[in-house]
Amino acid sequence: MKNFTYQVAFESSNWNKVVDFSHLETNTHSMPHPGLIILFIVSLIMLETLGNFLLFCMVWYEKYGMDSKKRTISNQLLSRMIIVLIVFNIIMMPLITLGQIFGAFSEYFILL
């Protein structure tokens, strides 16, 4: 992100105002509201348990639940993509959630 620390002078009819943009930064290092933290944690638990279980069930059905001769290339590709999504959910989503809670990625992910 760019750092706008320069000063801008506005001329008016009788007076000059100087606005310093370096003091207008939001408090990016503050913790989010406790209700928002609870929402993040509950959403992460739901994703890690129910979401990954349902995705795994799709992969299992594609591989073992039907006739193996009727398994098309698109079904095999879908299974591979779902496996990558499950691995992403297990590895990256907790890191992103912790970054949201503790503000590690505050300049990349903007919270209201």
N, C-alpha and C positions, 0 to 999 in steps of 0.2 A: 504494500500500500504506500501511496505517496504521503509524505509528511508536509502539510501546508503550514509552515511556520512563518511565512512572510507576513508583513503588515500591509493593510490596504487603507488608504486615506480617502475618505469621502468628503467632498466639499459641498457645503450648504451655503445658504445666503449669508449667515452671520457667524457660523462656527464650523470648525473642522472636527471630524470624528476619526479616530484611529481604531480599527478593529484588529485584534490579535487572534488569529485562528489557532494558535498553539494552545490556548486555554480552553478551547471549546470541545476538547476530546471527551467522549463519553467514558464512564467508568467501566472499562472493559475488563478489569480484573476483579470485579465484584461477583459474588455468588448469585446465581439466579434465585428466584423465589422458591421456598421449600416445597410448595405445591407443584411447581414445575419440575423440581428434582424428582419428586415422587412419580410424576407422570413419565419422566424419562426412564426411571428404573423399572416401573411396571411395564412400559412398552418394550423395553429390552428383554425382560423376562418372558413376556408373551412371544416375542419374536424368536428367542432362543429355544423355547420349549415347543409351543404349539406350531409356530411357523416352520421351524426346521423339521419337526415330526411330519407335518403334512407334505412338505417337499420331499422328504425321504420316502414317504408312502407312494408318492407319484413315481419316483425312480424305481422303487421295488415292484410296483405294478407293471411298469413298462418292461422290466426285465423278467419277472417271474409270473406275472398274473395273467398273461395271455399266451397264445401260441407263439413260439419263438420264430416260426417261419413267417408270421404276419407282422413282424416287427420291422417297420420301415426305417429308412435313413433319417427321416425327419424326427421320428420317435427317439432314435438313438442320439441324435443331436440335442434334442430337448433334454434327455436324461443327463448328458454331459454338461449342458448349461446349468441345470438345476444343481448338480454336484458342485460346480464352481460357486454358485450362489450360496449353498450351504456353508462352504468353506469361508466365503466372504463374511457371512453372518456370524460365524464362530470367531473369526480372527479380528475383523475390522470394526464391526458394530460396537463391541464393548469399548474399543479405543475411542471411537467417535463420540460415544455417549459420555465417557469420562472427560473428553475434551470439552464437550458442551457444559458439563457440570462445573468443572474447575477452570474453565476459561483458557485452555491451552490453544484452542483454535479460534479465539474470539475475533481475530481480524479476517478470518475466512468464512465463518459461519455467524451470521448476524441474527441475534435473538431480539425479540421485541420486549 
